[in-house]
Amino acid sequence: MISNEEIAQYYDECEFQYRLHWNLDQSLAMHYGYWDSSTTNFHEALVNINKILARRADIKPTDLVLDAGCGVGGSAIYLAQTFGCNVIGITLSEKQVKTARNNACYYKVDNLAQFEKKDFIDTGFKGESFHVVWAIESVCHANDKKIFLQETYRVLRKNGVLIMADFFKVDLINQMKDENILEKWTHAWAIPDFSTIETFHHDMESIGFKNIQITDATHNIAPSARRLYLRFLGGIWGGMLYQFLGRSDRMINNNVWSAYLQYKAFRRNLWKYKIVFAQK
């Protein structure tokens, strides 16, 4: 089990690493992005995932979107700017709420993009409130992914859409070495475990979702996985020095090593990256 407090603490303490390696002040993104034939750099990849998911969800100006796990507000601000729709972003981190609100004001969409500290498995919103539930690399943090799906189904209007992108472990991982790699990586990111896509699909069907469509986008995030690994190689000695001097805590040090572990797991074909679309 990973507590909400541990998840918030991870993002709060490690934010400076995202700020450094993700150019967070400009990108407003904390995910892998999406690379296609037209992508020339990492920043474009980070914007691309918003474009891909928004197109797939067919976002309209009249939609009310719930960004479940909104980070510092990047996707919500993009949707408000691009489509003029209303977005409510929720996160477990009070620090992220404040940052997201400031970012929305800076980009002049604070009338459309609002942010609250809430848990996406128990939002407190009225049933059938949203046209779209949007989630990028956040559902993996749920201890029980089925409870997230149940809450999503509850807050979606009839024919409403779930659109998400996330990590899924491959089925039938049975080597202790492989399990240890995944466990060290996920726990470093305050993730209890990845679901398999088979289990996730079954849970969506059992809850009542229809028109379920799952796209494998693993090759579209591969350059980001490699980039993160190369950043690890470039920064590991500095991280070890900080640790030796007592200036780096365990969470930050584990986050450094996670950049290596995610790529090792990627090369061993232990996880896939999926884009999931479903309707209520």
MIDOSE-1310 file (N, C-alpha, C; in nm, 2 decimals, decimal comma, always signed):
residues 280
misn	+0,08/-0,12/+0,00/+0,00/+0,00/+0,00/+0,09/+0,13/+0,00; +0,05/+0,22/-0,08/+0,11/+0,35/-0,08/+0,01/+0,45/-0,04; +0,04/+0,53/+0,06/-0,06/+0,63/+0,11/-0,06/+0,76/+0,03; -0,17/+0,83/+0,04/-0,19/+0,96/-0,03/-0,08/+1,05/+0,01
eeia	-0,04/+1,05/+0,14/+0,06/+1,14/+0,19/+0,20/+1,10/+0,12; +0,23/+0,98/+0,10/+0,35/+0,94/+0,04/+0,36/+0,98/-0,11; +0,24/+0,97/-0,18/+0,24/+1,02/-0,32/+0,26/+1,17/-0,32; +0,20/+1,25/-0,24/+0,21/+1,39/-0,24/+0,36/+1,43/-0,20
qyyd	+0,41/+1,35/-0,10/+0,55/+1,38/-0,06/+0,65/+1,36/-0,18; +0,63/+1,25/-0,25/+0,71/+1,22/-0,36/+0,72/+1,33/-0,46; +0,60/+1,38/-0,50/+0,60/+1,49/-0,60/+0,65/+1,62/-0,55; +0,62/+1,65/-0,42/+0,67/+1,77/-0,36/+0,82/+1,77/-0,35
ecef	+0,88/+1,66/-0,30/+1,02/+1,66/-0,27/+1,10/+1,64/-0,40; +1,05/+1,58/-0,50/+1,12/+1,55/-0,63/+1,09/+1,65/-0,74; +1,01/+1,75/-0,70/+0,97/+1,85/-0,81/+1,09/+1,91/-0,87; +1,19/+1,94/-0,79/+1,30/+2,01/-0,85/+1,37/+1,93/-0,96
qyrl	+1,37/+1,80/-0,95/+1,42/+1,71/-1,05/+1,34/+1,72/-1,18; +1,21/+1,72/-1,17/+1,12/+1,74/-1,29/+1,15/+1,88/-1,34; +1,17/+1,98/-1,26/+1,19/+2,11/-1,30/+1,32/+2,12/-1,39; +1,42/+2,04/-1,34/+1,55/+2,04/-1,41/+1,54/+1,96/-1,54
hwnl	+1,49/+1,84/-1,53/+1,50/+1,74/-1,65/+1,38/+1,75/-1,74; +1,27/+1,80/-1,69/+1,15/+1,81/-1,78/+1,12/+1,96/-1,82; +1,21/+2,05/-1,78/+1,19/+2,19/-1,80/+1,05/+2,23/-1,76; +1,02/+2,20/-1,64/+0,88/+2,20/-1,59/+0,81/+2,34/-1,60
dqsl	+0,89/+2,44/-1,58/+0,83/+2,58/-1,58/+0,77/+2,61/-1,72; +0,83/+2,55/-1,82/+0,78/+2,58/-1,96/+0,69/+2,46/-2,00; +0,72/+2,34/-1,98/+0,64/+2,23/-2,03/+0,52/+2,20/-1,95; +0,52/+2,23/-1,82/+0,41/+2,21/-1,73/+0,37/+2,06/-1,73
amhy	+0,47/+1,97/-1,77/+0,44/+1,83/-1,78/+0,53/+1,74/-1,70; +0,48/+1,63/-1,65/+0,55/+1,54/-1,57/+0,53/+1,39/-1,62; +0,53/+1,38/-1,75/+0,50/+1,25/-1,81/+0,60/+1,22/-1,93; +0,58/+1,11/-2,00/+0,67/+1,07/-2,10/+0,65/+1,13/-2,24
gywd	+0,53/+1,19/-2,26/+0,50/+1,25/-2,38/+0,46/+1,15/-2,49; +0,47/+1,19/-2,62/+0,44/+1,10/-2,73/+0,51/+1,14/-2,85; +0,60/+1,05/-2,90/+0,68/+1,08/-3,01/+0,62/+1,01/-3,14; +0,61/+1,09/-3,25/+0,57/+1,04/-3,37/+0,66/+1,09/-3,48
sstt	+0,63/+1,06/-3,61/+0,72/+1,10/-3,72/+0,75/+1,25/-3,73; +0,66/+1,33/-3,67/+0,68/+1,47/-3,68/+0,75/+1,54/-3,56; +0,77/+1,46/-3,46/+0,83/+1,51/-3,33/+0,98/+1,53/-3,35; +1,03/+1,65/-3,31/+1,17/+1,68/-3,33/+1,24/+1,69/-3,19
nfhe	+1,17/+1,71/-3,08/+1,23/+1,73/-2,95/+1,14/+1,69/-2,84; +1,19/+1,68/-2,72/+1,12/+1,63/-2,60/+1,00/+1,72/-2,57; +1,02/+1,85/-2,59/+0,91/+1,95/-2,56/+0,79/+1,92/-2,65; +0,81/+1,90/-2,77/+0,71/+1,86/-2,87/+0,64/+1,73/-2,83
alvn	+0,71/+1,64/-2,78/+0,66/+1,51/-2,74/+0,56/+1,53/-2,62; +0,60/+1,62/-2,53/+0,52/+1,64/-2,41/+0,38/+1,71/-2,45; +0,39/+1,79/-2,55/+0,26/+1,86/-2,60/+0,18/+1,76/-2,68; +0,25/+1,67/-2,75/+0,18/+1,57/-2,84/+0,08/+1,48/-2,77
inki	+0,12/+1,44/-2,65/+0,03/+1,35/-2,58/-0,10/+1,42/-2,55; -0,10/+1,55/-2,52/-0,23/+1,62/-2,50/-0,31/+1,62/-2,63; -0,24/+1,64/-2,74/-0,31/+1,65/-2,87/-0,37/+1,51/-2,91; -0,29/+1,40/-2,88/-0,34/+1,27/-2,92/-0,46/+1,23/-2,84
larr	-0,46/+1,26/-2,71/-0,57/+1,22/-2,62/-0,69/+1,31/-2,64; -0,67/+1,44/-2,67/-0,78/+1,53/-2,69/-0,85/+1,49/-2,82; -0,78/+1,46/-2,92/-0,84/+1,42/-3,05/-0,92/+1,29/-3,03; -0,86/+1,19/-2,96/-0,93/+1,07/-2,94/-1,05/+1,08/-2,86
adik	-1,05/+1,17/-2,76/-1,17/+1,19/-2,67/-1,27/+1,29/-2,74; -1,23/+1,35/-2,85/-1,32/+1,44/-2,92/-1,36/+1,55/-2,83; -1,27/+1,62/-2,76/-1,30/+1,73/-2,67/-1,37/+1,84/-2,74; -1,48/+1,89/-2,67/-1,56/+2,00/-2,73/-1,56/+2,12/-2,63
ptdl	-1,58/+2,24/-2,68/-1,59/+2,36/-2,60/-1,69/+2,35/-2,48; -1,80/+2,27/-2,51/-1,90/+2,26/-2,41/-1,88/+2,15/-2,30; -1,76/+2,08/-2,32/-1,73/+1,97/-2,22/-1,69/+2,02/-2,09; -1,72/+1,95/-1,98/-1,66/+1,96/-1,85/-1,57/+1,84/-1,83
vlda	-1,44/+1,87/-1,82/-1,33/+1,76/-1,81/-1,28/+1,76/-1,67; -1,26/+1,63/-1,62/-1,19/+1,61/-1,49/-1,06/+1,56/-1,52; -0,95/+1,63/-1,49/-0,81/+1,59/-1,50/-0,77/+1,52/-1,37; -0,78/+1,39/-1,37/-0,75/+1,31/-1,25/-0,60/+1,28/-1,23
gcgv	-0,54/+1,36/-1,15/-0,40/+1,36/-1,13/-0,34/+1,46/-1,22; -0,36/+1,59/-1,19/-0,34/+1,70/-1,28/-0,19/+1,75/-1,28; -0,12/+1,71/-1,18/+0,02/+1,77/-1,17/+0,02/+1,92/-1,15; +0,10/+1,99/-1,22/+0,11/+2,13/-1,21/+0,01/+2,20/-1,31
ggsa	-0,08/+2,12/-1,37/-0,18/+2,18/-1,45/-0,17/+2,19/-1,60; -0,06/+2,12/-1,65/-0,03/+2,13/-1,79/-0,14/+2,09/-1,89; -0,20/+1,97/-1,87/-0,30/+1,92/-1,96/-0,43/+2,01/-1,95; -0,47/+2,04/-1,82/-0,59/+2,13/-1,80/-0,57/+2,26/-1,87
iyla	-0,46/+2,32/-1,86/-0,43/+2,45/-1,93/-0,44/+2,44/-2,08; -0,38/+2,33/-2,13/-0,38/+2,30/-2,27/-0,52/+2,29/-2,32; -0,60/+2,21/-2,25/-0,74/+2,19/-2,29/-0,82/+2,32/-2,29; -0,80/+2,40/-2,18/-0,87/+2,53/-2,17/-0,83/+2,62/-2,28
qtfg	-0,70/+2,63/-2,31/-0,65/+2,72/-2,42/-0,70/+2,68/-2,55; -0,69/+2,55/-2,58/-0,71/+2,50/-2,72/-0,86/+2,48/-2,75; -0,94/+2,44/-2,66/-1,08/+2,41/-2,69/-1,18/+2,51/-2,61; -1,13/+2,58/-2,52/-1,22/+2,67/-2,45/-1,32/+2,60/-2,35
cnvi	-1,28/+2,47/-2,32/-1,37/+2,40/-2,23/-1,33/+2,42/-2,08; -1,42/+2,38/-1,99/-1,40/+2,39/-1,85/-1,33/+2,26/-1,80; -1,23/+2,28/-1,72/-1,15/+2,17/-1,67/-1,14/+2,18/-1,52; -1,16/+2,07/-1,45/-1,12/+2,07/-1,30/-1,01/+1,97/-1,29
gitl	-0,90/+2,02/-1,24/-0,78/+1,93/-1,21/-0,77/+1,90/-1,07; -0,75/+1,77/-1,04/-0,74/+1,73/-0,90/-0,60/+1,66/-0,87; -0,55/+1,68/-0,76/-0,42/+1,62/-0,72/-0,42/+1,61/-0,57; -0,33/+1,52/-0,52/-0,32/+1,50/-0,38/-0,22/+1,60/-0,31
sekq	-0,15/+1,68/-0,39/-0,05/+1,77/-0,34/-0,11/+1,91/-0,33; -0,11/+1,97/-0,21/-0,15/+2,11/-0,20/-0,05/+2,20/-0,27; +0,08/+2,16/-0,27/+0,18/+2,24/-0,35/+0,15/+2,24/-0,49; +0,11/+2,13/-0,55/+0,07/+2,13/-0,69/-0,05/+2,21/-0,72
vkta	-0,15/+2,21/-0,63/-0,27/+2,29/-0,65/-0,23/+2,43/-0,66; -0,15/+2,48/-0,57/-0,11/+2,62/-0,58/-0,03/+2,65/-0,70; +0,06/+2,57/-0,74/+0,14/+2,59/-0,86/+0,05/+2,59/-0,99; -0,05/+2,49/-0,99/-0,14/+2,48/-1,11/-0,23/+2,61/-1,12
rnna	-0,27/+2,66/-1,00/-0,35/+2,78/-1,01/-0,27/+2,90/-1,06; -0,15/+2,91/-1,01/-0,06/+3,02/-1,06/-0,04/+3,00/-1,21; -0,01/+2,88/-1,25/+0,01/+2,86/-1,40/-0,11/+2,90/-1,48; -0,23/+2,86/-1,43/-0,36/+2,90/-1,50/-0,37/+3,05/-1,51
cyyk	-0,34/+3,12/-1,40/-0,35/+3,27/-1,40/-0,25/+3,32/-1,50; -0,13/+3,27/-1,51/-0,02/+3,32/-1,60/-0,07/+3,30/-1,74; -0,13/+3,19/-1,77/-0,17/+3,16/-1,91/-0,32/+3,21/-1,94; -0,37/+3,29/-1,84/-0,50/+3,36/-1,85/-0,62/+3,26/-1,89
vdnl	-0,62/+3,15/-1,82/-0,73/+3,05/-1,84/-0,78/+3,01/-1,70; -0,76/+3,10/-1,60/-0,80/+3,06/-1,46/-0,96/+3,07/-1,45; -1,02/+3,13/-1,55/-1,17/+3,12/-1,55/-1,22/+2,99/-1,60; -1,14/+2,91/-1,67/-1,18/+2,78/-1,72/-1,11/+2,66/-1,65
aqfe	-0,99/+2,68/-1,61/-0,92/+2,57/-1,55/-0,91/+2,59/-1,40; -0,97/+2,51/-1,32/-0,97/+2,52/-1,17/-0,90/+2,39/-1,11; -0,85/+2,41/-0,99/-0,77/+2,30/-0,93/-0,81/+2,28/-0,79; -0,82/+2,16/-0,75/-0,85/+2,13/-0,61/-0,77/+2,01/-0,56
kkdf	-0,75/+2,00/-0,43/-0,69/+1,89/-0,36/-0,79/+1,78/-0,34; -0,79/+1,68/-0,41/-0,89/+1,57/-0,40/-0,82/+1,44/-0,44; -0,89/+1,33/-0,40/-0,84/+1,19/-0,43/-0,93/+1,14/-0,54; -0,87/+1,10/-0,65/-0,95/+1,06/-0,77/-1,03/+0,92/-0,75
idtg	-1,00/+0,86/-0,64/-1,09/+0,74/-0,61/-1,21/+0,77/-0,52; -1,21/+0,89/-0,47/-1,32/+0,94/-0,39/-1,33/+1,09/-0,40; -1,38/+1,14/-0,51/-1,37/+1,28/-0,55/-1,47/+1,37/-0,47; -1,59/+1,31/-0,44/-1,69/+1,39/-0,37/-1,77/+1,47/-0,47
fkge	-1,75/+1,46/-0,60/-1,83/+1,52/-0,70/-1,96/+1,45/-0,72; -2,06/+1,52/-0,76/-2,19/+1,46/-0,79/-2,18/+1,36/-0,90; -2,27/+1,26/-0,90/-2,27/+1,16/-1,01/-2,31/+1,23/-1,14; -2,25/+1,18/-1,25/-2,28/+1,22/-1,38/-2,25/+1,37/-1,40
sfhv	-2,14/+1,41/-1,35/-2,10/+1,55/-1,36/-2,01/+1,59/-1,48; -1,93/+1,49/-1,53/-1,83/+1,52/-1,63/-1,86/+1,45/-1,76; -1,82/+1,52/-1,87/-1,82/+1,46/-2,00/-1,70/+1,37/-2,03; -1,59/+1,41/-1,97/-1,46/+1,34/-1,99/-1,38/+1,33/-1,86
vwai	-1,33/+1,21/-1,83/-1,23/+1,20/-1,73/-1,10/+1,17/-1,80; -1,00/+1,25/-1,77/-0,87/+1,25/-1,83/-0,76/+1,21/-1,73; -0,67/+1,12/-1,77/-0,57/+1,08/-1,67/-0,44/+1,04/-1,75; -0,33/+1,11/-1,72/-0,20/+1,08/-1,78/-0,10/+1,03/-1,67
esvc	-0,07/+0,91/-1,68/+0,03/+0,85/-1,59/+0,00/+0,88/-1,44; -0,13/+0,87/-1,41/-0,17/+0,90/-1,27/-0,24/+0,78/-1,21; -0,32/+0,70/-1,29/-0,39/+0,59/-1,24/-0,30/+0,48/-1,18; -0,18/+0,47/-1,23/-0,08/+0,38/-1,17/-0,06/+0,40/-1,02
hand	-0,09/+0,52/-0,97/-0,07/+0,55/-0,83/-0,18/+0,49/-0,74; -0,29/+0,45/-0,80/-0,40/+0,39/-0,72/-0,37/+0,26/-0,67; -0,39/+0,24/-0,54/-0,37/+0,10/-0,48/-0,46/+0,00/-0,54; -0,58/+0,04/-0,57/-0,68/-0,04/-0,63/-0,74/+0,03/-0,76
kkif	-0,69/-0,01/-0,87/-0,73/+0,06/-1,00/-0,88/+0,04/-1,03; -0,94/-0,07/-0,98/-1,08/-0,09/-1,00/-1,16/+0,02/-0,93; -1,12/+0,06/-0,82/-1,19/+0,16/-0,74/-1,19/+0,29/-0,82; -1,07/+0,32/-0,88/-1,07/+0,44/-0,97/-1,17/+0,43/-1,08
lqet	-1,17/+0,31/-1,15/-1,27/+0,30/-1,26/-1,41/+0,31/-1,21; -1,44/+0,26/-1,09/-1,58/+0,27/-1,04/-1,62/+0,42/-1,02; -1,52/+0,49/-0,96/-1,55/+0,63/-0,93/-1,56/+0,71/-1,06; -1,48/+0,68/-1,16/-1,48/+0,74/-1,29/-1,62/+0,72/-1,36
yrvl	-1,66/+0,59/-1,35/-1,79/+0,56/-1,41/-1,91/+0,64/-1,34; -1,89/+0,65/-1,21/-2,00/+0,72/-1,13/-2,01/+0,87/-1,17; -1,89/+0,94/-1,19/-1,89/+1,08/-1,22/-1,91/+1,12/-1,36; -1,90/+1,02/-1,45/-1,92/+1,04/-1,59/-2,07/+1,05/-1,63
rkng	-2,10/+1,14/-1,72/-2,24/+1,14/-1,77/-2,26/+1,03/-1,87; -2,38/+1,00/-1,91/-2,41/+0,89/-2,00/-2,34/+0,92/-2,13; -2,27/+0,82/-2,18/-2,19/+0,83/-2,31/-2,06/+0,91/-2,28; -2,03/+0,95/-2,16/-1,91/+1,02/-2,13/-1,79/+0,93/-2,15
vlim	-1,67/+0,99/-2,16/-1,55/+0,93/-2,20/-1,44/+0,92/-2,09; -1,38/+0,81/-2,08/-1,25/+0,80/-2,01/-1,14/+0,79/-2,11; -1,04/+0,88/-2,10/-0,93/+0,88/-2,18/-0,80/+0,89/-2,09; -0,71/+0,80/-2,11/-0,59/+0,79/-2,03/-0,47/+0,73/-2,10
adff	-0,36/+0,76/-2,04/-0,23/+0,70/-2,09/-0,15/+0,66/-1,97; -0,10/+0,53/-1,97/-0,04/+0,49/-1,85/+0,05/+0,36/-1,87; +0,12/+0,32/-1,77/+0,20/+0,21/-1,77/+0,12/+0,08/-1,73; +0,15/-0,03/-1,79/+0,10/-0,16/-1,76/+0,20/-0,27/-1,76
kvdl	+0,21/-0,35/-1,66/+0,31/-0,45/-1,66/+0,26/-0,57/-1,75; +0,35/-0,64/-1,81/+0,31/-0,75/-1,89/+0,27/-0,87/-1,81; +0,18/-0,95/-1,86/+0,12/-1,06/-1,79/+0,23/-1,17/-1,77; +0,21/-1,25/-1,67/+0,30/-1,37/-1,64/+0,44/-1,33/-1,62
inqm	+0,47/-1,22/-1,55/+0,60/-1,20/-1,49/+0,62/-1,29/-1,38; +0,71/-1,39/-1,39/+0,73/-1,49/-1,28/+0,87/-1,50/-1,24; +0,97/-1,43/-1,29/+1,10/-1,43/-1,24/+1,12/-1,34/-1,12; +1,18/-1,38/-1,02/+1,20/-1,30/-0,90/+1,28/-1,17/-0,94
kden	+1,38/-1,19/-1,03/+1,46/-1,07/-1,07/+1,38/-0,97/-1,14; +1,28/-1,01/-1,22/+1,20/-0,91/-1,29/+1,10/-0,84/-1,19; +1,05/-0,92/-1,10/+0,96/-0,86/-1,00/+1,03/-0,76/-0,91; +1,16/-0,79/-0,88/+1,23/-0,69/-0,80/+1,26/-0,56/-0,87
ilek	+1,29/-0,57/-1,00/+1,32/-0,45/-1,08/+1,19/-0,36/-1,08; +1,08/-0,42/-1,11/+0,95/-0,35/-1,11/+0,92/-0,29/-0,98; +0,94/-0,37/-0,87/+0,90/-0,32/-0,74/+0,99/-0,20/-0,70; +1,12/-0,21/-0,72/+1,21/-0,10/-0,69/+1,17/+0,03/-0,76
wtha	+1,14/+0,01/-0,89/+1,11/+0,13/-0,97/+0,98/+0,19/-0,93; +0,87/+0,11/-0,91/+0,74/+0,16/-0,88/+0,74/+0,23/-0,74; +0,80/+0,16/-0,65/+0,81/+0,22/-0,51/+0,89/+0,35/-0,51; +0,99/+0,36/-0,59/+1,06/+0,49/-0,60/+0,97/+0,60/-0,65
waip	+0,87/+0,57/-0,73/+0,78/+0,67/-0,78/+0,65/+0,67/-0,70; +0,65/+0,61/-0,58/+0,52/+0,61/-0,50/+0,41/+0,54/-0,57; +0,44/+0,44/-0,64/+0,34/+0,36/-0,72/+0,34/+0,22/-0,65; +0,22/+0,17/-0,61/+0,21/+0,04/-0,54/+0,25/-0,07/-0,63
dfst	+0,20/-0,07/-0,76/+0,22/-0,17/-0,85/+0,15/-0,13/-0,98; +0,19/-0,18/-1,09/+0,12/-0,16/-1,22/+0,02/-0,27/-1,24; -0,09/-0,24/-1,30/-0,19/-0,34/-1,34/-0,15/-0,40/-1,47; -0,19/-0,52/-1,50/-0,18/-0,57/-1,64/-0,30/-0,51/-1,72
ietf	-0,28/-0,50/-1,85/-0,39/-0,45/-1,93/-0,50/-0,54/-1,94; -0,48/-0,67/-1,92/-0,58/-0,77/-1,92/-0,68/-0,75/-1,80; -0,62/-0,73/-1,68/-0,70/-0,71/-1,56/-0,77/-0,58/-1,57; -0,71/-0,48/-1,62/-0,77/-0,35/-1,63/-0,89/-0,35/-1,73
hhdm	-0,87/-0,42/-1,84/-0,98/-0,43/-1,94/-1,09/-0,51/-1,88; -1,07/-0,62/-1,81/-1,17/-0,69/-1,75/-1,25/-0,61/-1,65; -1,18/-0,53/-1,57/-1,25/-0,45/-1,47/-1,33/-0,34/-1,54; -1,29/-0,28/-1,65/-1,37/-0,19/-1,72/-1,50/-0,25/-1,77
esig	-1,49/-0,37/-1,82/-1,61/-0,44/-1,87/-1,70/-0,47/-1,76; -1,65/-0,52/-1,65/-1,74/-0,56/-1,54/-1,81/-0,44/-1,47; -1,75/-0,33/-1,48/-1,81/-0,21/-1,43/-1,92/-0,15/-1,52; -1,91/-0,18/-1,65/-2,01/-0,14/-1,74/-1,96/-0,05/-1,86
fkni	-1,83/-0,02/-1,86/-1,78/+0,06/-1,97/-1,80/-0,01/-2,11; -1,82/+0,06/-2,21/-1,84/+0,01/-2,34/-1,74/+0,07/-2,44; -1,74/+0,02/-2,56/-1,66/+0,08/-2,67/-1,51/+0,09/-2,62; -1,46/-0,01/-2,55/-1,33/+0,00/-2,50/-1,23/-0,02/-2,61
qitd	-1,13/+0,07/-2,62/-1,03/+0,07/-2,72/-0,90/+0,09/-2,65; -0,80/+0,00/-2,68/-0,67/+0,01/-2,61/-0,56/+0,01/-2,72; -0,48/+0,11/-2,72/-0,37/+0,13/-2,82/-0,24/+0,12/-2,75; -0,15/+0,04/-2,81/-0,02/+0,02/-2,76/+0,07/+0,14/-2,81
athn	+0,11/+0,22/-2,72/+0,20/+0,34/-2,76/+0,34/+0,32/-2,70; +0,38/+0,20/-2,68/+0,51/+0,18/-2,62/+0,62/+0,24/-2,70; +0,62/+0,22/-2,84/+0,72/+0,27/-2,92/+0,72/+0,42/-2,93; +0,60/+0,48/-2,90/+0,59/+0,63/-2,90/+0,65/+0,70/-2,78
iaps	+0,68/+0,62/-2,67/+0,74/+0,68/-2,56/+0,88/+0,63/-2,54; +0,93/+0,54/-2,63/+1,06/+0,48/-2,61/+1,17/+0,59/-2,61; +1,17/+0,69/-2,69/+1,27/+0,79/-2,69/+1,28/+0,86/-2,55; +1,16/+0,88/-2,48/+1,16/+0,94/-2,35/+1,22/+0,85/-2,25
arrl	+1,19/+0,72/-2,26/+1,25/+0,62/-2,17/+1,40/+0,62/-2,18; +1,45/+0,63/-2,30/+1,60/+0,63/-2,33/+1,66/+0,76/-2,28; +1,58/+0,87/-2,30/+1,63/+1,00/-2,25/+1,65/+1,01/-2,10; +1,55/+0,95/-2,03/+1,55/+0,95/-1,89/+1,68/+0,87/-1,84
ylrf	+1,70/+0,76/-1,91/+1,82/+0,67/-1,88/+1,95/+0,75/-1,90; +1,96/+0,82/-2,01/+2,08/+0,90/-2,04/+2,10/+1,01/-1,93; +1,99/+1,07/-1,89/+2,00/+1,17/-1,78/+2,05/+1,11/-1,65; +2,01/+0,98/-1,63/+2,06/+0,91/-1,51/+2,21/+0,89/-1,53
lggi	+2,26/+0,85/-1,64/+2,40/+0,83/-1,66/+2,48/+0,96/-1,65; +2,42/+1,07/-1,69/+2,49/+1,20/-1,68/+2,49/+1,25/-1,54; +2,39/+1,21/-1,46/+2,38/+1,28/-1,33/+2,41/+1,19/-1,21; +2,44/+1,06/-1,23/+2,45/+0,97/-1,12/+2,57/+1,00/-1,03
wggm	+2,68/+1,05/-1,09/+2,79/+1,08/-1,00/+2,77/+1,20/-0,91; +2,70/+1,30/-0,97/+2,66/+1,41/-0,88/+2,56/+1,37/-0,77; +2,47/+1,28/-0,81/+2,38/+1,23/-0,70/+2,45/+1,15/-0,60; +2,55/+1,07/-0,63/+2,62/+0,99/-0,54/+2,70/+1,08/-0,45
lyqf	+2,76/+1,19/-0,50/+2,83/+1,29/-0,42/+2,74/+1,36/-0,32; +2,62/+1,40/-0,37/+2,53/+1,46/-0,28/+2,49/+1,37/-0,16; +2,47/+1,24/-0,20/+2,44/+1,14/-0,10/+2,55/+1,12/+0,00; +2,67/+1,12/-0,05/+2,79/+1,10/+0,04/+2,80/+1,22/+0,13
lgrs	+2,77/+1,34/+0,08/+2,78/+1,46/+0,17/+2,66/+1,48/+0,26; +2,57/+1,39/+0,25/+2,45/+1,40/+0,33/+2,35/+1,50/+0,29; +2,35/+1,54/+0,16/+2,26/+1,65/+0,11/+2,15/+1,59/+0,02; +2,14/+1,46/+0,02/+2,03/+1,40/-0,06/+1,96/+1,30/+0,02
drmi	+1,83/+1,31/+0,03/+1,75/+1,21/+0,11/+1,72/+1,09/+0,03; +1,67/+0,99/+0,10/+1,65/+0,86/+0,04/+1,55/+0,87/-0,08; +1,44/+0,95/-0,06/+1,34/+0,96/-0,17/+1,40/+1,02/-0,30; +1,48/+1,12/-0,28/+1,54/+1,18/-0,40/+1,64/+1,09/-0,46
nnnv	+1,72/+1,02/-0,38/+1,82/+0,92/-0,44/+1,75/+0,81/-0,51; +1,64/+0,76/-0,45/+1,57/+0,65/-0,52/+1,51/+0,70/-0,65; +1,47/+0,83/-0,65/+1,41/+0,88/-0,78/+1,52/+0,88/-0,89; +1,64/+0,91/-0,85/+1,76/+0,91/-0,94/+1,77/+0,77/-1,00
wsay	+1,78/+0,67/-0,92/+1,80/+0,54/-0,96/+1,68/+0,48/-1,04; +1,56/+0,54/-1,02/+1,44/+0,49/-1,09/+1,46/+0,52/-1,24; +1,54/+0,62/-1,28/+1,56/+0,65/-1,42/+1,63/+0,53/-1,49; +1,72/+0,47/-1,41/+1,79/+0,35/-1,46/+1,69/+0,23/-1,46
lqyk	+1,62/+0,21/-1,35/+1,53/+0,09/-1,34/+1,42/+0,09/-1,44; +1,36/+0,21/-1,47/+1,25/+0,21/-1,57/+1,30/+0,16/-1,71; +1,43/+0,20/-1,74/+1,48/+0,16/-1,87/+1,52/+0,02/-1,87; +1,58/-0,03/-1,76/+1,61/-0,17/-1,75/+1,49/-0,26/-1,77
afrr	+1,38/-0,22/-1,70/+1,25/-0,29/-1,72/+1,20/-0,28/-1,86; +1,22/-0,16/-1,92/+1,17/-0,14/-2,06/+1,25/-0,24/-2,15; +1,38/-0,25/-2,13/+1,46/-0,33/-2,22/+1,43/-0,48/-2,20; +1,39/-0,51/-2,08/+1,35/-0,65/-2,05/+1,21/-0,68/-2,09
nlwk	+1,14/-0,58/-2,15/+1,00/-0,60/-2,19/+0,90/-0,63/-2,08; +0,92/-0,57/-1,97/+0,84/-0,59/-1,85/+0,72/-0,51/-1,84; +0,71/-0,40/-1,92/+0,60/-0,31/-1,92/+0,57/-0,25/-2,06; +0,45/-0,21/-2,07/+0,40/-0,15/-2,19/+0,33/-0,02/-2,16
ykiv	+0,32/+0,07/-2,26/+0,25/+0,20/-2,24/+0,13/+0,20/-2,33; +0,01/+0,22/-2,27/-0,11/+0,20/-2,34/-0,19/+0,33/-2,33; -0,26/+0,36/-2,44/-0,37/+0,47/-2,44/-0,50/+0,39/-2,43; -0,58/+0,43/-2,34/-0,71/+0,36/-2,31/-0,82/+0,46/-2,33
faqk	-0,92/+0,42/-2,41/-1,04/+0,49/-2,44/-1,16/+0,40/-2,40; -1,26/+0,46/-2,33/-1,38/+0,39/-2,30/-1,50/+0,48/-2,28; -1,62/+0,44/-2,30/-1,74/+0,52/-2,28/-1,83/+0,46/-2,17; -1,90/+0,54/-2,11/-2,00/+0,50/-2,01/-2,13/+0,45/-2,08
